[in-house]
């Protein structure tokens, strides 16, 4: 049993930002449910975190890109005190070239599962007047995203959704925080097939550092957390002030692969 008797559920917890957030939550005394597709990585992470921090850590192998994933997970884990909606992926290509099944999986994982998990766990948090939800978005959500149109649109949804329910929950005891980083060194770029784009040629942030920023924002109740470096803040500001035609062009150049 954890030091504080509370449970955190983290999706996409087998590596990258999700694993780093799980480490911070374990250090903060939370028991863990770690969710991802990779059974071996999850079991290793759960064992290491339990040993290092004296908490319970349960691995749950699940493909959250399926339409019934949220319901299945909730049936296995009917309560949590902290929900971290971290799992997600992107696809870099011309929209008409992307397979329809890939598009569906991306929208289900990045939008539908995040929304349904929030809906399932939120009533219990409201009843207890205590709970925290961390939704991982991206600075991509501030922009139109040629060649990554679905991902950018999904992250715009996450930002808007998070801000809206955070306001609804004012005074309820439940905090909602949306974390919107720039590029981070994880396996994200490889899965998105965007490693050769100018966006990823530029310096990317460290997952450990970004997790610390996300964790601090969650604990403080920061509704929209755009972290260091200042280039991330510039994206946010530019999206507010720059004509959309210019944003589209700049975003296209950032996402366009060399071989295209």
C-alpha positions as CSV (number, residue, x, y, z in Angstrom):
1,X,0.0,0.0,0.0
2,X,1.2,3.5,-0.9
3,X,2.2,6.1,1.7
4,X,-0.9,8.2,0.9
5,X,-3.3,5.4,0.1
6,X,-4.0,6.8,-3.4
7,X,-3.8,5.4,-6.8
8,X,-2.5,7.0,-10.1
9,X,-3.3,5.5,-13.5
10,X,-0.9,6.4,-16.2
11,X,-1.4,5.5,-19.9
12,X,1.5,5.1,-22.3
13,X,3.6,4.2,-19.3
14,X,6.1,1.8,-20.8
15,X,8.6,4.6,-21.7
16,X,9.2,8.2,-22.4
17,X,7.1,10.9,-20.7
18,X,4.6,8.4,-19.3
19,X,7.3,6.4,-17.5
20,X,9.0,9.5,-16.2
21,X,5.6,10.7,-14.8
22,X,5.1,7.3,-13.2
23,X,8.4,7.6,-11.4
24,X,7.5,11.0,-10.0
25,X,4.1,9.8,-8.9
26,X,5.7,6.8,-7.2
27,X,8.2,9.0,-5.5
28,X,5.2,11.1,-4.3
29,X,3.7,8.0,-2.6
30,X,1.1,7.0,-5.2
31,X,0.3,3.3,-6.0
32,X,0.4,2.9,-9.7
33,X,-1.5,1.3,-12.6
34,X,0.7,1.4,-15.6
35,X,-1.0,0.9,-19.0
36,X,0.6,0.3,-22.4
37,X,0.8,-2.3,-25.1
38,X,4.3,-3.6,-24.3
39,X,4.0,-6.3,-21.6
40,X,7.7,-6.8,-21.0
41,X,8.5,-3.1,-20.6
42,X,5.5,-2.6,-18.3
43,X,6.4,-5.5,-16.0
44,X,10.0,-4.3,-15.8
45,X,8.8,-0.7,-15.0
46,X,6.3,-1.9,-12.4
47,X,8.9,-4.1,-10.6
48,X,11.5,-1.3,-10.6
49,X,9.1,1.4,-9.3
50,X,7.7,-0.9,-6.6
51,X,11.1,-1.8,-5.4
52,X,12.5,1.8,-5.5
53,X,9.6,3.6,-3.8
54,X,7.7,0.9,-1.8
55,X,4.4,1.3,-3.6
56,X,2.2,-1.1,-5.4
57,X,2.6,-1.0,-9.2
58,X,0.3,-3.0,-11.4
59,X,1.0,-3.4,-15.1
60,X,-2.1,-3.6,-17.4
61,X,-1.4,-4.5,-21.0
62,X,-3.9,-2.9,-23.3
63,X,-4.3,-1.4,-26.7
64,X,-6.0,1.9,-26.0
65,X,-6.4,2.6,-29.7
66,X,-9.5,0.3,-29.8
67,X,-13.0,1.8,-29.3
68,X,-13.9,-0.2,-26.2
69,X,-10.5,0.2,-24.5
70,X,-11.7,2.7,-21.9
71,X,-14.6,0.6,-20.8
72,X,-12.4,-2.5,-20.5
73,X,-9.7,-0.7,-18.5
74,X,-12.3,0.9,-16.2
75,X,-13.8,-2.6,-15.5
76,X,-10.3,-3.7,-14.4
77,X,-9.5,-0.5,-12.4
78,X,-12.8,1.1,-11.2
79,X,-11.2,3.9,-9.3
80,X,-8.2,6.2,-9.4
81,X,-7.2,9.4,-7.7
82,X,-4.9,10.6,-10.4
83,X,-5.5,10.0,-14.1
84,X,-2.7,10.7,-16.5
85,X,-3.9,10.6,-20.2
86,X,-0.5,10.3,-21.8
87,X,-0.8,7.7,-24.5
88,X,-0.9,9.0,-28.1
89,X,0.8,8.9,-31.5
90,X,1.0,10.8,-34.7
91,X,1.4,10.1,-38.4
92,X,3.5,12.2,-40.8
93,X,2.3,12.0,-44.4
94,X,-0.1,13.5,-46.9
95,X,-3.6,12.9,-45.5
96,X,-4.9,11.0,-48.5
97,X,-2.0,8.6,-48.3
98,X,-2.6,7.6,-44.7
99,X,-4.6,4.4,-44.3
100,X,-8.1,4.8,-42.9
101,X,-7.5,2.3,-40.1
102,X,-4.4,4.3,-39.0
103,X,-6.4,7.5,-38.9
104,X,-9.1,5.8,-36.9
105,X,-6.6,4.4,-34.4
106,X,-5.0,7.8,-34.0
107,X,-8.2,9.6,-33.3
108,X,-9.4,6.9,-31.0
109,X,-6.2,6.9,-28.9
110,X,-5.6,10.7,-28.9
111,X,-9.2,11.8,-28.5
112,X,-11.8,9.2,-27.8
113,X,-10.0,7.1,-25.2
114,X,-8.7,10.2,-23.4
115,X,-12.3,11.6,-23.3
116,X,-13.9,8.3,-22.2
117,X,-11.4,7.6,-19.5
118,X,-11.9,11.1,-18.1
119,X,-15.7,10.6,-18.2
120,X,-15.5,7.3,-16.4
121,X,-13.1,8.3,-13.6
122,X,-14.4,11.9,-13.0
123,X,-17.7,11.1,-11.2
124,X,-15.9,9.2,-8.5
125,X,-13.4,12.1,-8.1
126,X,-16.2,14.6,-7.8
127,X,-18.0,12.5,-5.2
128,X,-14.9,12.3,-3.1
129,X,-14.2,16.0,-3.8
130,X,-10.6,15.0,-4.6
131,X,-8.8,14.0,-7.8
132,X,-6.4,15.1,-10.4
133,X,-6.4,14.7,-14.2
134,X,-3.4,15.3,-16.4
135,X,-4.0,15.4,-20.2
136,X,-0.9,15.5,-22.4
137,X,-1.4,17.8,-25.4
138,X,1.3,19.6,-27.4
139,X,2.2,23.0,-28.8
140,X,1.0,21.4,-32.0
141,X,-2.5,22.0,-30.7
142,X,-2.1,25.7,-31.1
143,X,-1.4,25.4,-34.9
144,X,-2.7,23.9,-38.1
145,X,-0.4,21.0,-39.0
146,X,0.1,20.1,-42.7
147,X,1.3,16.5,-43.1
148,X,0.3,15.9,-39.5
149,X,-3.2,17.2,-39.8
150,X,-5.0,14.6,-37.7
151,X,-2.5,14.8,-34.8
152,X,-2.5,18.6,-34.6
153,X,-6.3,18.6,-34.7
154,X,-6.4,16.0,-31.9
155,X,-4.1,18.0,-29.7
156,X,-6.2,21.2,-30.3
157,X,-9.2,19.1,-29.0
158,X,-7.3,18.0,-25.9
159,X,-6.4,21.6,-25.1
160,X,-9.9,22.9,-25.6
161,X,-11.5,20.0,-23.8
162,X,-9.2,20.2,-20.8
163,X,-9.7,24.0,-20.3
164,X,-13.4,23.6,-20.6
165,X,-13.8,20.9,-18.0
166,X,-11.3,22.6,-15.7
167,X,-13.7,25.5,-15.6
168,X,-16.7,23.3,-15.1
169,X,-14.9,21.7,-12.1
170,X,-14.0,24.9,-10.4
171,X,-14.6,24.5,-6.7
172,X,-15.2,20.7,-7.0
173,X,-11.9,19.6,-5.4
174,X,-10.9,18.1,-8.8
175,X,-8.0,19.6,-10.7
176,X,-7.5,19.3,-14.5
177,X,-4.1,20.2,-16.0
178,X,-3.2,20.2,-19.7
179,X,0.5,19.9,-20.5
180,X,1.5,21.3,-23.9
181,X,5.2,20.7,-24.6
182,X,7.1,21.0,-27.8
183,X,9.2,18.1,-29.2
184,X,10.6,15.6,-26.6
185,X,13.2,12.9,-27.1
186,X,11.1,9.7,-27.0
187,X,10.0,7.1,-29.5
188,X,7.4,9.5,-30.8
189,X,9.2,10.8,-33.9
190,X,10.1,7.3,-35.1
191,X,6.5,6.0,-34.8
192,X,5.2,9.2,-36.6
193,X,7.8,8.8,-39.4
194,X,8.8,12.4,-38.8
195,X,12.4,12.0,-37.7
196,X,13.8,13.6,-40.9
197,X,11.6,16.8,-40.6
198,X,13.1,20.2,-39.6
199,X,10.9,20.0,-36.5
200,X,13.0,17.1,-35.2
201,X,16.3,18.3,-36.5
202,X,16.0,21.2,-34.0
203,X,16.9,20.5,-30.3
204,X,14.2,18.5,-28.4
205,X,13.6,18.5,-24.7
206,X,14.4,15.8,-22.3
207,X,11.6,13.5,-21.1
208,X,12.7,13.6,-17.5
209,X,12.7,17.4,-17.4
210,X,9.4,17.7,-19.1
211,X,7.8,15.2,-16.7
212,X,8.9,17.3,-13.8
213,X,7.3,20.3,-15.3
214,X,4.1,18.4,-16.0
215,X,4.0,17.0,-12.5
216,X,4.5,20.4,-10.9
217,X,1.7,21.8,-13.0
218,X,-0.7,19.0,-12.1
219,X,0.0,19.4,-8.4
220,X,-0.5,23.2,-8.6
221,X,-3.6,22.9,-10.7
222,X,-2.1,24.8,-13.7
223,X,-4.9,24.5,-16.3
224,X,-2.7,25.0,-19.4
225,X,1.0,24.3,-18.8
226,X,3.3,25.3,-21.6
227,X,6.8,24.5,-20.3
228,X,10.3,25.8,-20.9
229,X,12.1,26.4,-23.3
230,X,10.8,29.9,-24.4
231,X,10.4,28.6,-27.9
232,X,7.3,26.8,-26.7
233,X,5.8,30.0,-25.3
234,X,6.6,31.6,-28.7
235,X,4.5,29.0,-30.5
236,X,1.6,29.8,-28.2
237,X,2.0,33.6,-28.6
238,X,2.5,33.3,-32.4
239,X,-0.7,31.2,-32.7
240,X,-2.6,34.1,-31.1
241,X,-1.0,36.9,-33.2
242,X,0.1,35.6,-36.5
243,X,-2.2,35.3,-39.6
244,X,-3.3,31.7,-40.1
245,X,-1.9,31.6,-43.7
246,X,1.6,32.3,-42.3
247,X,1.1,29.7,-39.5
248,X,0.1,27.1,-42.1
249,X,3.1,27.8,-44.2
250,X,5.6,27.7,-41.3
251,X,4.0,24.6,-39.9
252,X,4.2,22.9,-43.3
253,X,7.9,23.6,-43.5
254,X,8.5,22.3,-40.0
255,X,6.7,19.0,-40.8
256,X,7.7,18.4,-44.4
257,X,10.0,15.4,-44.8
258,X,13.0,15.7,-47.0
259,X,12.1,12.9,-49.3
260,X,8.5,14.1,-50.0
